[in-house]
Amino acid sequence: MTLVAFTAVVTLTLLLCVMTGPDRDGLGEFYTGYGGLTPLRNGLAIAGDYISAASVLGTTGVIALLGYDGVVLALSTSLSLMLLMFLLAEPLRNAGKFTMGDVLARRMPGRVVRVTACAATLAALLPLMLVQLAGAGDLLAFILGFSSPGLKTGCVIALGALMISYAAIGGMKGTALIQILKIVILLGSGTVVAVLILRRFDWDPGALLAAAQRGSELGPAYLRSGLQFEGGPMPRLDMISSELTVVLGGACLPHITMRMYTARSAPEIRRSLSWAVSSVALFVLIITVIGFGTTAMLGRAAVSAHDAQGNTAYLLGTRAVFGADASGAETLLFTTVATAIFLTLLASVAGMILACANSLAHDVFAACRRDLPPRREMTLARGCALAVGALAITLAVLIQDRSLQPLVTLSFCLGASVLAPALIYTLFWRRFTRAGLLWTLIGGTVGCAVLMTGTNLVSGSPNAAFPTHDFNWFPFTTPGIASIPLGFLLGWLGTITSRPTVQREQRGRYEAVEPFILAGARGGAGHRSGESVTAGSVGGLHPTRPPRLRGVGGRWGPRCPPGGTWDRSWGGLRGARSEE
């Protein structure tokens, strides 16, 4: 029955992609879907992109095995999306067009910036893609009941091919509809399972937690913080490092930020993220109940016996709540849950492949050829999806027998230590320069990679990627406590060591687009169409002749409506909206 459900889901989702795929010349439709989704649908798509298979399986496993620390991790994922909503969403939507490279190049145009942004996008998303693909074989083996290594490898290749098809055929709108379908099935089936678990404990959360504590065999420590990092030199700092990495990194990963460009206006992206945050909050509640319920019903030892990291806890809890003699309706519900996990695997990686392919096509190939026709660029984007997917499949097959936790940590560390400083400085710091940006992107990536190799996730522990080796020299499990300050420090150093004339030029560039980036005010230089501001157009440097001021004495400068004020920078209109 489960195999039939999987086949039906694959057929339906491929049909959706074909029906909603962009026209041959619809470049904007491929990249953003022309903003054709309502705030509710876009919010569900954002939540679908945000909730990956690693979140569903890994976080539930941490809750089941480690209790309180797992709940903190789940809450951190929700807090990350709130950070995106309140701090970055509107500036990203205003400054961006198709990719993260567009956001960074608005102030600092040039091929070097775009190519470096593309490299950072690939570095942040490729490890996360490998985790999803490499774990697909084991997950399907558990659901369908086979153990052959050859069949596991075949599942990885087949799922990878499906993910490439979703990204290449459906584009942004097709993958968005798959994400919506996934999140509805996942939240619907998960809510039913959580309700059944609570009913089993007489609707008493206290009884559920007490039973989970007994089943954990860890005593009161199970419901206290610090269990995940006990044994380390500084467990409290280690936990802070981990949560900070999740909060900052999750908000800035490129497959999440690309959804900001699909909204038609800033109010729409706010409403979309309100729906997304609500969906993720419900998801956190569901996995908390299922995680504790699994330990309460089966015990911690049974969970870790199936998988040392607890990645099967979500499915084990679903089975356990039905008991030994499951009815037809209960079997159908388990099939629905398994289908939701299967669809989560497909949709998550498809979104990441699309983000990487868009960045390669738009920031590398299209930036090198200014006259590239839209049809040609869309063909290149689809070819890039095939190339990125093939690389991910190959690497996933090679590493599927190793611990995947270092790759998850690396992705979030790169998001928090490289992409977060680059975006925050670009969107909010007037003096930020090209040198500071490149120092952050390149230096932060190198710093993360070096620090990551020294953690006990890579070597020096039984669950490490290389358990038989020990080159562990970094005292924390997550390098974010050092790599995040390093990323911000490199951006600051690169900026203050730039020549004063460069800093003044960058300040002028920022002031020219500041009203538009922060408030969406039209009339400043460099609109959302993707055009950038040149040095000669701002700050009095080699002035050009923009349109005359209206109502301000006839001096040369941007037009200003009556009642508007002028702050000496081109585009720096205050107090009124400028005319077109």
NUFILUM-920593 format. One line per 10 residues: number of its first residue (from 1); their letters; for each residue z, x, y of C-alpha. Coordinates in steps of 0.2 Angstrom, whole numbers, plus 2048, in hexadecimal, padded with zeros to 3 digits. Each point is the difference from the previous one (the first is absolute). Example, Ala and Ser with C-alpha at 12.3 -4.5 7.8 and 13.67 -1.06 7.14 Angstrom:
<sekes>
1> as> 827/83E/7EA  7FD/806/811 $
</sekes>
This chain:
<sekes>
1> mtlvaftavv> 800/800/800  804/80E/80C  7F0/809/7FD  7F6/7EF/803  80A/7FF/811  7FC/812/805  7ED/7FC/7FC  800/7F0/80A  809/809/80F  7F3/80E/800 $
11> tltlllcvmt> 7F1/7F4/7FF  808/7F6/80F  804/80E/80B  7EE/808/7FD  7F9/7F0/805  80A/7FF/80F  7FA/811/806  7EE/7FC/7FD  801/7EF/809  809/808/80F $
21> gpdrdglgef> 7F8/811/801  7F8/805/810  7EE/7FF/805  7F6/810/7FF  801/802/812  812/7FA/802  809/810/804  80E/7F7/80A  801/7F4/7F2  802/80D/7F3 $
31> ytgyggltpl> 80D/80A/809  80A/7F2/808  7F9/7EF/7FA  7FC/7FC/812  812/7FA/802  7FC/7F0/7F6  811/7FE/7F8  80D/7F4/808  811/808/803  807/7F8/7F0 $
41> rnglaiagdy> 7F3/807/7F5  800/811/809  813/801/7FE  7FF/7FD/7EE  7F2/80D/7FE  80B/80C/80A  80F/7FC/7F4  7F4/802/7F1  7FB/811/806  812/805/803 $
51> isaasvlgtt> 807/7FA/7EF  7F8/80C/7F4  803/801/7ED  80C/80F/803  80A/7F4/80B  801/7F2/7F3  803/80B/7F1  809/80F/807  80B/7F8/80C  806/7F3/7F4 $
61> gviallgydg> 803/80E/7F4  80B/809/80C  80A/7F0/803  802/7FD/7EE  806/812/7FC  809/805/810  806/7F0/808  804/801/812  7F5/80F/804  7F1/7F6/7FA $
71> vvlalstsls> 804/7F2/80B  801/80C/80F  7EF/806/7FB  7F9/7EF/7FF  807/7FB/811  7F8/810/807  7EF/7FA/7FC  803/7F0/80A  807/80A/80E  7F0/80B/800 $
81> lmllmfllae> 7F5/7F1/803  80C/7FA/80E  7FE/811/808  7ED/7FE/800  801/7EE/807  80B/804/80F  7FA/812/804  7EF/804/7FA  7F6/7F0/7FC  7F9/7FB/811 $
91> plrnagkftm> 7FC/812/807  7F7/803/7EF  7F6/7F0/802  7FC/804/812  7FC/812/7FD  7F7/800/7EF  7EF/7F9/7FB  7FD/804/7ED  80B/80F/7FB  80F/80B/805 $
101> gdvlarrmpg> 7F4/80D/806  7FA/7F3/80E  812/7FF/806  803/812/801  7EE/804/807  803/7F3/80E  809/80D/80A  7FA/810/7F8  7EE/7FD/7FB  7F6/80C/7F5 $
111> rvvrvtacaa> 7FB/804/7EF  80F/80B/7FC  80D/7F2/803  7F6/7F4/7F6  7FD/80B/7F1  813/806/800  805/7ED/801  7F5/7FD/7F1  808/80E/7F7  811/7FA/804 $
121> tlaallplml> 7FB/7EE/7FA  7FA/807/7EF  80F/80B/7FE  80C/7F1/803  7F7/7F4/7F5  7F9/809/7F1  811/804/7F8  805/7EE/802  7F0/7FB/7F7  803/80C/7F2 $
131> vqlagagdll> 811/7F8/7FD  7F9/7EF/7FF  7F1/805/7F5  80A/80C/7F4  80D/7F3/7FD  7F4/7F2/7FC  7FD/806/7EF  812/800/7FB  803/7EF/809  7F1/7F8/7F6 $
141> afilgfsspg> 806/808/7F0  811/7F8/803  7F9/7EE/804  7F2/800/7F3  80A/809/7F2  7F5/810/7FC  805/812/800  7F0/80A/7FE  7FE/80E/80D  7ED/7FD/7FF $
151> lktgcvialg> 802/7ED/805  80C/805/80E  7F3/80C/807  7F3/7F2/7FE  80B/7F4/80A  801/80D/80E  7ED/802/801  7FC/7EE/7FE  80D/7FB/80E  7FA/80D/80B $
161> almisyaaig> 7EE/7FA/7FF  806/7EE/804  809/807/80F  7F1/809/806  7F6/7F0/7FE  80C/7F6/80B  800/80D/80E  7ED/803/800  7FA/7EE/7FE  80D/7F6/809 $
171> gmkgtaliqi> 804/80B/80F  80F/7FB/80B  7FE/7ED/7FD  7FE/801/7ED  80F/80B/7FE  80A/7F5/80C  7FD/7F1/7F5  805/809/7F0  810/806/809  804/7EE/805 $
181> lkivillgsg> 7FD/7FA/7EE  80B/80E/7FA  80F/7FC/80C  7FF/7EE/7FD  801/802/7ED  80D/80E/801  80C/7F7/80B  7FD/7EF/7F7  803/806/7EF  80E/80C/806 $
191> tvvavlilrr> 809/7F2/808  800/7F5/7F0  807/80F/7F6  80E/804/80D  805/7ED/800  801/800/7ED  80B/810/800  80C/7F8/80D  801/7F0/7F6  805/80A/7F1 $
201> fdwdpgalla> 80F/806/80A  804/7EF/806  7F9/803/812  80E/80D/803  7F9/811/808  812/807/7FD  7FF/7FC/7ED  7EF/808/800  806/810/808  80F/801/7F5 $
211> aaqrgselgp> 7F6/7FE/7F0  7F4/80D/807  80E/80C/803  807/7FE/7EF  7EE/802/7F8  7FE/810/80A  80F/809/7F8  802/809/810  80F/7F6/807  803/7FD/813 $
221> aylrsglqfe> 7F4/80F/804  7F1/7F4/7FB  803/7F6/810  804/80E/80B  7F4/80C/809  7FD/812/7FB  7FC/7FD/7ED  7EE/805/802  804/811/807  810/804/7F8 $
231> ggpmprldmi> 801/812/7FA  7F7/807/80F  808/80B/80D  7FF/7F3/80E  7FD/7EE/7F8  803/7F7/811  7F3/80A/809  7F4/7FF/7F1  801/7ED/801  7FD/800/813 $
241> sseltvvlgg> 7F1/80B/7FD  7F9/7F4/7F3  802/7F0/80A  7FA/808/810  7F0/806/7F7  7FD/7EE/7F9  803/7F8/811  7F4/80B/80A  7F4/804/7F3  7FD/7EF/7FA $
251> aclphitmrm> 7FC/7FA/811  7F3/80D/804  7F6/801/7EF  7ED/7FE/805  7FD/7F1/7F4  80D/7F7/809  7FC/804/812  7ED/7FC/7FD  805/7EE/7FE  806/800/813 $
261> ytarsapeir> 7EE/802/805  7FB/7EF/7F7  809/7F5/80D  7F6/7F8/80E  80E/802/80D  812/808/802  808/7EF/7FE  7F7/7FD/7F0  806/811/7F9  812/7FB/805 $
271> rslswavssv> 7FF/7F0/7F6  7F7/808/7F2  80E/80D/7FE  80D/7F2/801  7F9/7F8/7F1  7FF/811/7F7  812/804/804  806/7EF/7F9  7F6/803/7F0  807/812/7FE $
281> alfvliitvi> 811/7F9/803  7FE/7F3/7F2  7F9/80E/7F5  810/80A/803  80B/7F2/7FB  7F6/7FC/7F1  800/812/7F9  813/802/804  804/7F0/7F5  7F4/806/7F2 $
291> gfgttamlgr> 806/812/800  813/7FB/7FF  7FB/7F2/7F4  7F7/80C/7F4  810/80B/7FF  80B/7F2/7FE  7F6/7F8/7F2  7FB/810/7F7  80B/80E/806  7FB/810/808 $
301> aavsahdaqg> 7FD/80A/7F0  7F3/7F4/7FA  7F7/801/810  7FF/813/801  7FC/800/7ED  7EF/7F8/804  7FD/80B/80F  80B/80E/807  7FB/7FA/812  803/7EE/7FD $
311> ntayllgtra> 7EE/7FB/804  7FF/7F3/7F3  810/7F7/806  7F7/7F2/809  7F7/7FB/7F0  80F/803/7F5  80A/7F4/80B  7F3/7F3/800  7FF/800/7ED  813/800/7FE $
321> vfgadasgae> 803/7F1/80B  7F6/7F6/7F3  80A/805/7F1  7F9/803/7EF  7F8/7EF/7FE  7F4/7FE/80F  7F8/7EF/802  7EE/7FE/805  804/7FE/812  80B/810/800 $
331> tllfttvata> 7F2/80A/7F7  7F4/7FA/80E  80C/806/80D  801/811/7F8  7ED/801/800  800/7FB/812  80C/80E/804  7F7/80D/7F6  7F0/7FA/809  808/802/811 $
341> ifltllasva> 805/812/7FB  7EE/804/7FA  7F9/7F9/810  80C/80A/80A  7F9/810/7F8  7EE/7FB/804  803/7FA/812  80B/80E/806  7F4/80E/7FB  7F1/7F7/806 $
351> gmilacansl> 808/7FF/811  804/813/800  7EE/804/7FA  7F9/7F5/80E  80B/809/80D  7FA/812/7FA  7EE/7FB/7FF  800/7F8/811  808/810/807  7F3/80B/7F7 $
361> ahdvfaacrr> 7F1/7F6/806  805/7FC/812  80A/810/805  7F6/80D/7F7  7EE/7FB/7FC  7FE/7F4/80F  809/80B/80C  7F4/80E/7FB  7F0/7F5/803  802/7F6/810 $
371> dlpprremtl> 7F0/7F6/7FD  805/7FB/7EE  7FA/7EE/7FD  80D/7F3/7FB  7F7/7FD/7EF  800/812/7FC  813/802/805  805/7F1/7F5  7F6/808/7F1  809/810/803 $
381> argcalavga> 811/7F7/800  7FC/7F8/7EF  7FA/811/7FA  811/808/806  809/7F2/7F7  7F8/805/7F0  803/812/803  813/7FE/804  802/7F4/7F2  7F8/80C/7F3 $
391> laitlavliq> 80B/80E/806  810/7F6/7FF  7FB/7FA/7EE  7FD/812/7FB  810/806/807  80A/7F1/7F9  7FA/804/7EE  805/812/802  812/7FC/806  804/7F0/7F7 $
401> drslqplvtl> 80D/808/7F4  80A/808/80E  80D/7F9/80B  7F8/7F7/80F  80F/7FF/80C  7FC/810/809  7EF/7F8/805  808/7F0/807  80C/80B/80A  7F2/80B/806 $
411> sfclgasvla> 7F6/7F1/807  80F/7F9/809  805/811/807  7EE/803/807  801/7EF/808  811/803/808  7FD/812/804  7EE/801/805  7F9/7EF/804  80F/7F9/809 $
421> paliytlfwr> 802/80E/80D  7ED/800/803  800/7EE/803  810/7FF/80A  7FB/80E/80B  7EE/7FA/803  805/7EF/804  80F/803/80B  801/812/807  7F5/803/80F $
431> rftragllwt> 800/813/7FF  7FB/801/7ED  7F1/80C/7FE  7F3/803/7F3  80A/810/7FB  810/7F6/7FD  7F6/7F4/7F5  7F8/80D/7F6  810/809/7FD  808/7F0/7FB $
441> liggtvgcav> 7F3/7FB/7F4  7FC/811/7F8  812/808/801  809/7F1/7FB  7F5/7FE/7F0  802/812/7FB  813/7FF/804  802/7F0/7F5  7F6/808/7F2  80B/810/800 $
451> lmtgtnlvsg> 810/7F7/801  7FB/7F4/7F2  7FD/80E/7F4  812/805/802  808/7EF/7FB  808/7FC/7F0  7F2/7F2/7FE  7F4/80E/7FC  80A/80C/7F6  812/804/7FA $
461> spnaafpthd> 804/7EF/7F9  7FC/7F6/7F0  7F6/7F3/809  7F7/80C/80B  7ED/802/800  802/811/7F8  811/7FE/7F6  7FE/811/7F7  7FF/80A/810  80D/803/80E $
471> fnwfpfttpg> 7FA/805/811  80B/7F4/809  806/807/810  801/7F1/80C  812/7F8/7FF  7F9/7EE/803  7F7/7F4/7F5  7F5/7FA/80E  7FA/80D/80D  7FF/7F3/80E $
481> iasiplgfll> 810/806/808  7F7/811/804  7EE/7FB/801  802/7F1/80C  808/80A/80E  7F3/80E/7FC  7F2/7F4/803  807/7FA/811  804/812/805  7EF/807/7FC $
491> gwlgtitsrp> 7F8/7F2/80B  80C/804/80E  7FD/813/7FF  7ED/7FE/7FF  801/7F6/810  80C/80B/80A  7F6/810/7FC  7F0/7F8/806  7FA/805/811  807/7F6/80F $
501> tvqreqrgry> 7EE/7FA/804  7FE/7FA/7EF  810/7F6/801  7FB/7F8/811  7EF/7FC/7F8  808/7F7/7F1  80D/7F7/80C  7F1/7FA/80A  7F7/7FA/7F0  80F/7F7/7FA $
511> eavepfilag> 803/7F7/811  7EE/7FB/800  803/7F6/7F0  813/7FD/800  7FF/7EE/806  7F3/7FB/7F2  809/809/7F2  812/7FA/804  7FC/7EF/807  7ED/7FC/7FC $
521> arggaghrsg> 7FC/7FF/813  7EE/800/802  7F7/80A/80E  807/812/7FC  7F5/80D/7FA  7FC/800/7ED  801/7EF/7F9  802/7FB/7EE  7ED/803/7FD  804/811/7FB $
531> esvtagsvgg> 7FB/80A/810  80B/80E/805  805/806/811  7F8/810/807  80A/80D/80A  7F4/7FD/80F  805/7EE/802  813/802/803  80D/808/80A  7F4/806/80D $
541> lhptrpprlr> 7F8/80D/7F5  7EE/802/804  7FF/7EE/806  7F2/7F4/7FC  7FB/7F0/809  808/7F1/7F8  7FE/7EF/808  807/7FD/811  812/7F9/802  801/7EE/805 $
551> gvggrwgprc> 80C/7FC/80D  806/812/802  7F7/807/80F  7EF/804/7F8  805/811/7F8  7F7/805/7F0  80A/7FB/7F0  802/7F2/7F4  7FF/7EE/806  810/7F9/804 $
561> ppggtwdrsw> 803/7ED/802  80A/7F9/80F  812/802/7FD  7FE/80F/7F4  807/811/804  7F9/811/7FD  80A/80F/7F9  7F2/80D/803  7FA/801/7EE  7EF/7F9/7FB $
571> gglrgarsee> 805/7F1/7F6  812/800/806  800/7EE/806  811/7F9/802  806/7EE/804  7EF/7F7/7FD  7F2/800/7F4  7F1/809/806  7EF/7F8/800  7F1/804/7F5 $
</sekes>
